[in-house]
């Protein structure tokens, strides 16, 4: 399912114009991105949490040059689904 599919589905179910739904979805995603960029987590009850995970500094190898490089500590975005969300998906086995 793409972003356009989500916009169409929400528009169909609510009767709100697609342009307004798209702007709302874009604004929501921007708000989530901004919160994660600032290091804050975003919690959506019943759906899940968008969290920032810290990756520790580590040593890696560049195989083609046969050298070691140090990858510095960095943050990565992650999603942790809510238990109710997981159970809905898990119980929908075909």
Secondary structure as UniProt FT lines:
FT   HELIX           3..14
FT   HELIX           18..37
FT   TURN            38..39
FT   STRAND          42..44
FT   TURN            45..47
FT   STRAND          48..55
FT   STRAND          58..62
FT   TURN            63..66
FT   STRAND          67..71
FT   STRAND          74..81
FT   HELIX           83..90
//
